[in-house]
Amino acid sequence: MKKLIATLLALVVAASVSVTAFAAPSQDLITKDQAKAIALEHAGYNAEEVKFVKARLDFDDGRYEYDIEFRADGNLEYEYSINAENGRIVESDRDYDAPDRFEAFRFISFLRDLFAKLFR
């Protein structure tokens, strides 16, 4: 029984060490704040003008990349993949996120009520 417990404990320790070694990059990478600054400069904003949705380090296509997402000017959504080794933009995308149907319905209801009051 002691051998079984010792073996299981050794496996758990070995697995956690290998996961930690995989998760922690060994080379020098840019910081998350540097990646955010690169994306903001490319988009033409400063940090006070946007709301960050996501900023995380990921291992993708054999390299470390930062996935950066933020919203600006209400309904503009920006997404960036930035190479964490050299700071180059791998991919960028900008989308206009239209208001949802509920917001449009509320606006139409507001207009209907306004016209009803004005033309009684």
RAWO-V155052 format. One record per pair of residues at least 4 apart in sequence whose ideal C-beta (glycine too) atoms are under 6 Angstrom apart, sorted by sequence separation. I is the first residue (numbers start at 1). J is the second residue. If there is no record, write none. Layout:
[[I & J] [I & J]]
This chain:
[[25 & 29] [30 & 34] [45 & 49] [72 & 76] [99 & 103] [115 & 119] [30 & 35] [40 & 45] [45 & 50] [59 & 64] [60 & 65] [83 & 88] [99 & 104] [71 & 77] [58 & 65] [82 & 89] [83 & 90] [70 & 78] [57 & 66] [58 & 67] [81 & 90] [69 & 79] [81 & 91] [56 & 67] [68 & 80] [80 & 92] [55 & 68] [67 & 81] [79 & 93] [54 & 69] [53 & 69] [65 & 81] [66 & 82] [78 & 94] [53 & 70] [52 & 70] [65 & 83] [66 & 84] [77 & 95] [36 & 55] [65 & 84] [50 & 70] [51 & 71] [64 & 84] [77 & 97] [75 & 96] [50 & 72] [75 & 97] [32 & 55] [49 & 72] [45 & 72] [39 & 68] [35 & 66] [36 & 68] [35 & 68] [29 & 64] [43 & 78] [25 & 64] [39 & 80] [38 & 82] [35 & 82] [38 & 87] [30 & 84] [29 & 84] [30 & 87]]
